[in-house]
Amino acid sequence: MTYYIILALCIIVILAYIFDITSKYSKIPGIILLIILGMGIQMISKTVSFEIPNLRPLLPVIGTLGLVMIIMEASLDLKLEKRKKSMIIKSISSALVLFVLFSSGLSYILVYIFDYPVRDALLNSIPMGIISSSVAIPSSIHLPTDDKEFIVYESSFSDIFGIILFDFILTSQSNIGLGILNFALSTVITLVIAIITSSILAFLLFKIKYHVTYVIIMTSVVLMYMLAQLSHLPALLLVLTFGMVLTNNQFLEHTFVNKVFNFTKFRNDLESFKKILIELTFLVRSFFFIMFGYYTKIDGLLDYHNIIAGLLITAGIFLLRMIFLKLVLKMPVVPLLFFSPRGLITILLFISIPMSSKVPIISEEVITLVILMTIFLMMLGNIFYKRKYEPVTDLHNEKKGPIFPVNV
């Protein structure tokens, strides 16, 4: 039996790798194929009456690890440059405004039409309002640089805003004013801890000569994340700050730190760390979505009530996004409109809702359908989008590289 289990795991990893490679050419997100693979394993195991041990309790554990790694990986690509100021402001405002509009709109419907309590309505609406960085970031790899960076910032901060507000509503028993004050204080504390932690881990990354280094760094980040979560601090903000401090080390290069650090060696070490992180993230993310597909109730996906609910929620997501991009940000609708998938973080928050607060209208099957629909639309956007490039005439010109397509 041991050999068969190892054989199955090897085949799954190879299939996930093939899905990841082919997605760059077929434009079909590997995540859809991973979920379908999980559903296929479920059907095969039922057909041959092969009982797989219940691994469902591991789903939030693997998902949380994947989330931390994905945010860490994304943060290591977030270079702070003066020319990006406008883009960063737009992406963060898009993440915040669209999240608030959708969550509050869906909550309003649940409260005033279906007569659910406000707290329950918010807890069930918030997961649906969060753009999944675990889906959006890997799928944006082939886009022009400006579009990709917008998606990285937007989806990362959408995760952060969503988790912070969800935790606030889930745990807060005090009045709103005191809750906001506590949130502001916890954010400041988190930023201070993140900067101190980042400095210590960066020093360790540079100084440790032992052959086991990167795993210890990643373990330390996960440890800090979990301690922050247990202390009700915005833990994802800590991870994001950690990555951004490391990758934006150029701001310290011409200070007294230069006497202690060899920045050339540090950047080489950082590149090696990123490569290890990318591969581990691939493994964790792959197993999460395969397990999610395996435990999906396929019959529930075919229920027309669930399909209608999924279609309406998906339509609301993309309608709000189109209006905001076109009328408020004055940005091209294509391809950014299509990069609003739901995924890992939506699942993690949904399974964290207490049973007493769950809303029957938004069932696990509806969540799954919305995830599949939003990813499918992102796939269509990838397939039909044609990139337009601006010729590079000056290698030192800050405006070099791909430009946004004509506004539509």
C-alpha positions as CSV (number, residue, x, y, z in Angstrom):
1,M,0.0,0.0,0.0
2,T,2.9,2.4,0.8
3,Y,4.2,2.1,-2.7
4,Y,0.8,2.8,-4.3
5,I,0.4,5.9,-2.2
6,I,3.8,7.2,-3.2
7,L,3.1,6.3,-6.8
8,A,-0.2,8.2,-6.7
9,L,1.4,11.3,-5.1
10,C,4.1,11.3,-7.8
11,I,1.6,11.1,-10.6
12,I,-0.5,13.9,-9.0
13,V,2.6,16.2,-8.8
14,I,3.6,15.4,-12.4
15,L,0.0,16.1,-13.6
16,A,0.0,19.4,-11.6
17,Y,3.3,20.3,-13.2
18,I,1.9,19.6,-16.7
19,F,-1.2,21.7,-16.0
20,D,1.0,24.6,-14.9
21,I,3.2,24.4,-18.0
22,T,0.4,24.0,-20.5
23,S,-1.7,26.9,-18.9
24,K,0.9,29.3,-20.4
25,Y,0.0,28.2,-23.9
26,S,-3.6,27.0,-23.6
27,K,-4.6,30.0,-21.3
28,I,-6.6,27.5,-19.3
29,P,-5.7,28.2,-15.6
30,G,-4.1,25.2,-14.0
31,I,-6.3,25.6,-11.0
32,I,-9.4,24.7,-12.9
33,L,-7.7,21.5,-14.1
34,L,-6.5,20.7,-10.5
35,I,-10.1,21.1,-9.2
36,I,-11.4,18.9,-12.1
37,L,-8.7,16.3,-11.3
38,G,-9.8,16.3,-7.7
39,M,-13.4,15.7,-8.8
40,G,-12.2,12.9,-11.1
41,I,-10.4,11.2,-8.3
42,Q,-13.6,11.4,-6.3
43,M,-15.6,9.7,-9.0
44,I,-13.0,7.1,-9.7
45,S,-12.7,6.2,-6.0
46,K,-16.5,5.9,-5.7
47,T,-16.7,3.8,-8.9
48,V,-14.0,1.3,-7.7
49,S,-15.2,1.5,-4.1
50,F,-11.8,2.6,-2.9
51,E,-12.0,4.4,0.4
52,I,-9.6,7.3,0.9
53,P,-9.0,8.4,4.5
54,N,-10.8,11.6,5.5
55,L,-8.3,14.4,4.8
56,R,-10.8,17.2,4.9
57,P,-9.5,18.6,8.3
58,L,-6.2,19.2,6.6
59,L,-7.8,21.4,4.0
60,P,-7.6,24.7,6.1
61,V,-4.1,23.8,7.2
62,I,-2.8,23.3,3.7
63,G,-4.7,26.4,2.5
64,T,-3.3,28.6,5.3
65,L,0.3,27.5,4.4
66,G,-0.4,28.1,0.7
67,L,-1.8,31.6,1.4
68,V,1.2,32.6,3.5
69,M,3.6,31.4,0.7
70,I,1.6,33.0,-2.1
71,I,1.6,36.4,-0.4
72,M,5.2,36.0,0.5
73,E,6.1,35.1,-3.1
74,A,4.0,38.0,-4.5
75,S,5.5,40.5,-2.0
76,L,9.0,39.6,-3.2
77,D,8.0,40.9,-6.6
78,L,6.7,44.2,-5.4
79,K,9.4,46.7,-6.2
80,L,8.7,50.2,-4.9
81,E,9.6,52.7,-7.6
82,K,8.6,56.3,-8.0
83,R,7.1,55.7,-11.5
84,K,4.8,53.1,-9.9
85,K,3.2,55.5,-7.4
86,S,0.0,56.1,-9.5
87,M,-0.4,52.4,-10.3
88,I,0.0,51.3,-6.6
89,I,-2.6,53.9,-5.4
90,K,-5.0,52.8,-8.1
91,S,-4.6,49.1,-7.4
92,I,-5.0,49.5,-3.6
93,S,-8.0,51.7,-4.0
94,S,-9.5,49.2,-6.5
95,A,-9.0,46.4,-4.0
96,L,-10.6,48.3,-1.1
97,V,-13.5,50.0,-2.9
98,L,-14.6,47.0,-4.9
99,F,-14.3,44.7,-1.9
100,V,-16.4,47.2,0.3
101,L,-19.0,47.8,-2.5
102,F,-19.6,44.1,-3.2
103,S,-19.6,42.9,0.4
104,S,-21.9,45.6,1.6
105,G,-24.2,45.2,-1.5
106,L,-24.6,41.4,-1.0
107,S,-25.0,41.9,2.8
108,Y,-27.8,44.5,2.1
109,I,-29.6,41.9,0.0
110,L,-29.3,39.2,2.6
111,V,-30.5,41.5,5.4
112,Y,-33.4,43.4,3.8
113,I,-34.6,40.8,1.3
114,F,-33.9,37.5,3.1
115,D,-34.1,38.9,6.6
116,Y,-30.8,37.5,7.9
117,P,-28.9,39.2,10.8
118,V,-26.4,41.8,9.8
119,R,-23.4,40.0,11.3
120,D,-24.3,36.7,9.6
121,A,-24.8,38.5,6.3
122,L,-21.4,40.2,6.5
123,L,-19.6,37.0,7.5
124,N,-21.1,35.2,4.4
125,S,-20.6,38.1,2.0
126,I,-17.0,39.0,2.8
127,P,-15.4,35.8,1.4
128,M,-17.2,36.4,-1.9
129,G,-15.8,39.9,-2.2
130,I,-12.1,39.0,-2.0
131,I,-10.0,38.6,-5.1
132,S,-7.9,35.4,-4.8
133,S,-4.2,36.2,-5.1
134,S,-3.5,32.5,-5.3
135,V,-5.4,32.4,-8.6
136,A,-4.9,35.8,-10.0
137,I,-1.1,36.2,-9.6
138,P,0.0,32.9,-11.2
139,S,-2.5,33.5,-14.1
140,S,-1.2,37.0,-14.8
141,I,2.3,35.9,-15.5
142,H,2.0,36.3,-19.3
143,L,0.4,39.8,-19.1
144,P,2.3,43.1,-19.8
145,T,4.3,44.3,-16.8
146,D,2.0,47.1,-15.9
147,D,-1.1,44.9,-15.9
148,K,0.6,42.1,-14.0
149,E,1.9,44.5,-11.2
150,F,-1.6,46.0,-10.9
151,I,-3.1,42.5,-10.4
152,V,-0.4,41.6,-7.9
153,Y,-1.0,44.6,-5.7
154,E,-4.7,44.5,-6.1
155,S,-5.2,40.9,-5.2
156,S,-2.7,40.9,-2.4
157,F,-4.3,43.9,-0.7
158,S,-7.8,42.4,-1.4
159,D,-6.8,39.4,0.6
160,I,-5.5,41.6,3.4
161,F,-8.5,43.8,3.6
162,G,-10.9,40.9,3.5
163,I,-9.2,38.8,6.2
164,I,-8.8,41.8,8.5
165,L,-12.5,42.8,8.2
166,F,-13.6,39.1,8.5
167,D,-11.6,38.6,11.6
168,F,-12.8,41.9,13.1
169,I,-16.5,41.0,12.6
170,L,-15.9,37.3,13.7
171,T,-14.1,38.2,17.0
172,S,-15.3,41.7,17.9
173,Q,-17.9,41.8,20.6
174,S,-17.4,45.5,21.4
175,N,-18.8,48.7,19.8
176,I,-17.7,49.7,16.3
177,G,-15.7,52.8,17.4
178,L,-13.6,50.8,19.9
179,G,-13.1,48.1,17.3
180,I,-11.8,50.6,14.7
181,L,-9.4,52.0,17.3
182,N,-8.1,48.5,18.2
183,F,-7.7,47.8,14.5
184,A,-5.6,50.9,13.9
185,L,-3.4,50.1,17.0
186,S,-3.0,46.5,15.8
187,T,-1.9,47.7,12.4
188,V,0.8,49.9,13.8
189,I,2.0,47.1,16.1
190,T,2.1,44.7,13.1
191,L,4.1,47.0,11.0
192,V,6.7,47.6,13.7
193,I,6.9,43.8,14.4
194,A,7.2,43.1,10.6
195,I,10.0,45.6,10.1
196,I,12.0,44.2,13.1
197,T,11.3,40.6,12.1
198,S,12.3,41.3,8.5
199,S,15.6,42.9,9.6
200,I,16.4,39.9,11.8
201,L,15.5,37.3,9.1
202,A,17.4,39.3,6.5
203,F,20.5,39.3,8.7
204,L,20.1,35.5,9.2
205,L,19.6,35.0,5.5
206,F,22.9,36.8,4.9
207,K,25.0,35.4,7.7
208,I,24.0,31.8,8.2
209,K,26.5,29.5,6.5
210,Y,24.7,26.2,7.4
211,H,23.3,24.4,4.4
212,V,19.8,24.4,5.8
213,T,18.8,28.1,5.7
214,Y,15.8,28.9,3.5
215,V,13.5,26.4,5.2
216,I,14.2,28.0,8.5
217,I,13.5,31.4,7.1
218,M,10.1,30.3,5.7
219,T,9.3,28.4,8.9
220,S,10.0,31.6,10.9
221,V,7.7,33.6,8.7
222,V,4.9,31.1,9.1
223,L,5.5,31.0,12.9
224,M,5.2,34.8,13.0
225,Y,2.0,34.7,10.9
226,M,0.4,32.2,13.3
227,L,1.4,34.2,16.4
228,A,0.0,37.3,14.8
229,Q,-3.3,35.4,14.0
230,L,-3.6,34.2,17.6
231,S,-3.0,37.7,18.8
232,H,-5.7,39.0,16.4
233,L,-3.2,41.1,14.5
234,P,-3.4,41.6,10.7
235,A,-1.1,38.7,10.0
236,L,-1.0,38.9,6.2
237,L,0.2,42.5,6.5
238,L,3.2,41.1,8.4
239,V,4.0,38.7,5.6
240,L,3.5,41.3,2.9
241,T,5.8,43.8,4.8
242,F,8.4,41.1,5.3
243,G,8.7,40.4,1.6
244,M,8.6,44.0,0.6
245,V,11.4,44.9,3.0
246,L,13.6,42.2,1.6
247,T,13.0,42.9,-2.0
248,N,13.3,46.7,-1.7
249,N,16.8,46.5,-0.1
250,Q,18.1,49.2,-2.5
251,F,16.9,51.9,-0.1
252,L,19.4,50.8,2.4
253,E,22.3,50.2,0.1
254,H,23.7,53.7,0.5
255,T,23.3,53.9,4.3
256,F,25.4,52.6,7.2
257,V,24.0,49.2,6.5
258,N,26.3,48.9,3.5
259,K,29.2,48.5,6.0
260,V,27.6,45.3,7.4
261,F,25.9,43.8,4.3
262,N,27.3,42.7,1.0
263,F,24.2,43.6,-1.0
264,T,25.4,41.7,-4.1
265,K,25.6,38.4,-2.1
266,F,22.4,39.2,-0.3
267,R,20.5,39.6,-3.6
268,N,21.9,36.3,-4.9
269,D,20.7,34.6,-1.7
270,L,17.3,36.3,-2.0
271,E,17.0,35.0,-5.6
272,S,17.7,31.5,-4.4
273,F,15.2,31.9,-1.6
274,K,12.6,33.0,-4.1
275,K,13.2,29.9,-6.3
276,I,12.7,27.5,-3.3
277,L,9.6,29.4,-2.2
278,I,8.1,29.3,-5.7
279,E,8.5,25.5,-5.9
280,L,7.1,24.9,-2.4
281,T,4.2,27.2,-3.2
282,F,3.5,25.2,-6.3
283,L,3.3,22.0,-4.3
284,V,1.1,23.3,-1.5
285,R,-1.3,25.1,-3.9
286,S,-1.6,22.1,-6.1
287,F,-2.6,19.7,-3.3
288,F,-5.0,22.2,-1.8
289,F,-7.1,22.6,-5.0
290,I,-7.0,18.9,-5.8
291,M,-8.3,18.2,-2.2
292,F,-10.9,20.9,-2.6
293,G,-12.1,19.3,-5.9
294,Y,-12.1,15.9,-4.2
295,Y,-14.4,17.0,-1.4
296,T,-16.7,19.1,-3.7
297,K,-20.3,17.8,-3.8
298,I,-20.7,17.3,-7.6
299,D,-24.5,16.8,-7.4
300,G,-24.9,20.2,-5.7
301,L,-23.1,21.9,-8.6
302,L,-25.9,20.8,-10.9
303,D,-28.7,22.1,-8.7
304,Y,-30.4,25.0,-10.6
305,H,-31.0,27.1,-7.5
306,N,-27.2,27.0,-6.8
307,I,-26.4,27.8,-10.5
308,I,-28.7,30.8,-10.5
309,A,-27.2,32.1,-7.2
310,G,-23.7,31.6,-8.6
311,L,-24.5,33.4,-11.8
312,L,-26.1,36.4,-10.1
313,I,-23.1,36.7,-7.7
314,T,-20.6,36.4,-10.5
315,A,-22.5,39.0,-12.6
316,G,-22.4,41.4,-9.7
317,I,-18.7,40.9,-9.2
318,F,-17.8,41.7,-12.8
319,L,-20.4,44.5,-13.3
320,L,-19.1,46.4,-10.3
321,R,-15.5,45.9,-11.5
322,M,-16.2,47.1,-15.1
323,I,-17.9,50.3,-13.8
324,F,-15.2,51.1,-11.4
325,L,-12.3,50.5,-13.8
326,K,-13.9,52.4,-16.6
327,L,-15.6,55.3,-14.9
328,V,-13.6,55.8,-11.7
329,L,-10.0,54.7,-12.4
330,K,-10.2,55.6,-16.1
331,M,-8.2,52.4,-16.9
332,P,-8.6,49.9,-19.7
333,V,-11.3,47.4,-19.0
334,V,-9.5,44.6,-20.9
335,P,-7.7,42.5,-19.6
336,L,-8.1,43.8,-16.0
337,L,-11.8,43.2,-15.9
338,F,-11.4,39.4,-16.1
339,F,-8.8,39.1,-13.3
340,S,-11.2,39.0,-10.4
341,P,-11.2,35.3,-9.5
342,R,-12.3,33.9,-6.2
343,G,-10.3,31.0,-4.8
344,L,-8.2,29.8,-1.9
345,I,-9.0,32.7,0.5
346,T,-12.7,32.5,-0.2
347,I,-12.7,28.8,0.7
348,L,-10.6,29.4,3.9
349,L,-12.9,32.1,5.2
350,F,-16.1,30.3,4.3
351,I,-15.1,27.2,6.2
352,S,-14.2,29.4,9.2
353,I,-17.8,30.7,9.5
354,P,-19.5,29.1,12.6
355,M,-22.3,26.8,11.7
356,S,-24.7,29.0,13.6
357,S,-23.8,32.0,11.3
358,K,-23.9,30.2,7.9
359,V,-26.5,31.4,5.4
360,P,-28.2,28.5,3.5
361,I,-28.5,30.6,0.3
362,I,-24.7,30.8,0.1
363,S,-23.9,27.2,0.4
364,E,-20.5,25.4,-0.2
365,E,-21.8,24.5,-3.7
366,V,-22.6,28.2,-4.5
367,I,-19.1,29.1,-3.4
368,T,-17.6,26.4,-5.6
369,L,-19.7,27.6,-8.6
370,V,-18.6,31.2,-8.1
371,I,-15.0,30.2,-7.9
372,L,-15.3,28.1,-11.1
373,M,-17.3,30.8,-13.0
374,T,-14.9,33.6,-12.1
375,I,-11.8,31.5,-13.0
376,F,-13.5,30.4,-16.3
377,L,-14.2,34.1,-17.2
378,M,-10.5,34.9,-16.4
379,M,-9.6,32.0,-18.7
380,L,-11.7,33.6,-21.5
381,G,-10.1,36.9,-20.9
382,N,-6.7,35.3,-21.3
383,I,-7.7,33.5,-24.5
384,F,-9.2,36.5,-26.3
385,Y,-6.9,39.2,-25.0
386,K,-4.3,40.3,-27.5
387,R,-1.3,42.1,-26.0
388,K,-0.1,45.3,-27.6
389,Y,3.5,46.4,-27.1
390,E,5.3,49.7,-27.4
391,P,8.7,49.5,-29.1
392,V,11.5,50.1,-26.6
393,T,13.7,52.9,-28.0
394,D,15.6,53.8,-24.8
395,L,16.8,51.2,-22.3
396,H,17.0,53.8,-19.6
397,N,13.6,55.3,-20.2
398,E,11.3,54.6,-17.3
399,K,8.3,54.2,-19.7
400,K,9.8,51.3,-21.5
401,G,8.0,48.0,-22.0
402,P,4.4,47.0,-22.6
403,I,1.6,49.5,-22.5
404,F,-2.1,49.2,-21.7
405,P,-4.3,48.3,-24.7
406,V,-6.8,50.9,-26.0
407,N,-9.6,51.6,-23.6
408,V,-12.9,49.8,-24.3
